[in-house]
């Protein structure tokens, strides 16, 4: 996961869900409550991210219906 270091920097991984509808999900939280959920295809060929500022638990529960995209890293 080194290639995703920038988007997950300062986070700790708190949840993993494997093989849900063709995806693996990884939930990360920062100390200030911001969160990142990474969605990976089970073939490990595509990675997309959903980002938020609060309500991690609710968003983790609803992870399949979140909008995922490529992050702006820079």
C-alpha beads as a LAMMPS data file, in Angstrom:
LAMMPS data file: protein, C-alpha beads

74 atoms
73 bonds

1 atom types
1 bond types

-500.0 500.0 xlo xhi
-500.0 500.0 ylo yhi
-500.0 500.0 zlo zhi

Masses

1 110.0

Atoms # bond

1 1 1 0.000 0.000 0.000
2 1 1 3.024 2.277 -0.257
3 1 1 1.611 3.947 -3.382
4 1 1 -1.308 5.255 -1.285
5 1 1 0.872 6.741 1.442
6 1 1 -0.103 10.374 0.753
7 1 1 -3.846 9.883 1.073
8 1 1 -3.563 7.657 4.117
9 1 1 -0.723 9.542 5.808
10 1 1 -1.623 10.361 9.389
11 1 1 -4.339 7.704 9.515
12 1 1 -4.697 4.376 11.226
13 1 1 -6.481 1.458 9.649
14 1 1 -9.521 0.443 11.658
15 1 1 -11.614 -1.826 9.409
16 1 1 -11.177 -4.324 6.583
17 1 1 -13.957 -6.027 4.644
18 1 1 -13.004 -8.555 1.975
19 1 1 -14.852 -9.854 -1.064
20 1 1 -18.026 -7.823 -0.865
21 1 1 -19.606 -7.603 -4.306
22 1 1 -16.271 -7.776 -6.104
23 1 1 -14.497 -5.331 -3.794
24 1 1 -12.264 -5.231 -0.740
25 1 1 -12.664 -2.202 1.527
26 1 1 -10.167 -0.616 3.922
27 1 1 -11.229 2.011 6.467
28 1 1 -8.775 4.588 7.820
29 1 1 -9.294 7.329 10.433
30 1 1 -7.227 10.375 11.384
31 1 1 -7.024 11.608 14.973
32 1 1 -9.273 14.580 14.079
33 1 1 -12.099 12.334 12.835
34 1 1 -11.439 12.639 9.114
35 1 1 -11.661 9.312 7.344
36 1 1 -10.683 7.522 4.135
37 1 1 -12.306 4.387 2.789
38 1 1 -10.358 2.689 0.040
39 1 1 -12.167 0.340 -2.337
40 1 1 -10.040 -2.202 -4.175
41 1 1 -11.311 -4.583 -6.828
42 1 1 -10.814 -8.181 -5.745
43 1 1 -8.557 -8.566 -8.794
44 1 1 -6.413 -5.759 -7.325
45 1 1 -6.518 -3.794 -10.582
46 1 1 -8.402 -0.684 -9.460
47 1 1 -8.269 1.475 -6.337
48 1 1 -10.686 4.290 -5.537
49 1 1 -11.277 6.420 -2.454
50 1 1 -14.104 8.025 -0.508
51 1 1 -13.199 10.808 1.923
52 1 1 -15.069 12.432 4.769
53 1 1 -14.752 14.708 7.764
54 1 1 -16.959 12.900 10.296
55 1 1 -19.447 10.057 10.839
56 1 1 -16.970 7.311 9.969
57 1 1 -19.106 4.539 11.500
58 1 1 -22.157 5.424 9.420
59 1 1 -20.095 5.706 6.255
60 1 1 -18.301 2.428 6.907
61 1 1 -21.669 0.720 7.320
62 1 1 -22.833 2.245 4.020
63 1 1 -19.503 1.784 2.218
64 1 1 -20.995 0.029 -0.827
65 1 1 -23.164 3.060 -1.647
66 1 1 -20.493 5.772 -1.246
67 1 1 -19.101 7.699 -4.218
68 1 1 -15.531 6.625 -4.925
69 1 1 -12.991 8.399 -7.084
70 1 1 -9.360 9.092 -7.682
71 1 1 -7.779 11.380 -5.113
72 1 1 -6.128 14.654 -5.877
73 1 1 -2.652 14.227 -4.446
74 1 1 -0.214 16.997 -4.624

Bonds

1 1 1 2
2 1 2 3
3 1 3 4
4 1 4 5
5 1 5 6
6 1 6 7
7 1 7 8
8 1 8 9
9 1 9 10
10 1 10 11
11 1 11 12
12 1 12 13
13 1 13 14
14 1 14 15
15 1 15 16
16 1 16 17
17 1 17 18
18 1 18 19
19 1 19 20
20 1 20 21
21 1 21 22
22 1 22 23
23 1 23 24
24 1 24 25
25 1 25 26
26 1 26 27
27 1 27 28
28 1 28 29
29 1 29 30
30 1 30 31
31 1 31 32
32 1 32 33
33 1 33 34
34 1 34 35
35 1 35 36
36 1 36 37
37 1 37 38
38 1 38 39
39 1 39 40
40 1 40 41
41 1 41 42
42 1 42 43
43 1 43 44
44 1 44 45
45 1 45 46
46 1 46 47
47 1 47 48
48 1 48 49
49 1 49 50
50 1 50 51
51 1 51 52
52 1 52 53
53 1 53 54
54 1 54 55
55 1 55 56
56 1 56 57
57 1 57 58
58 1 58 59
59 1 59 60
60 1 60 61
61 1 61 62
62 1 62 63
63 1 63 64
64 1 64 65
65 1 65 66
66 1 66 67
67 1 67 68
68 1 68 69
69 1 69 70
70 1 70 71
71 1 71 72
72 1 72 73
73 1 73 74
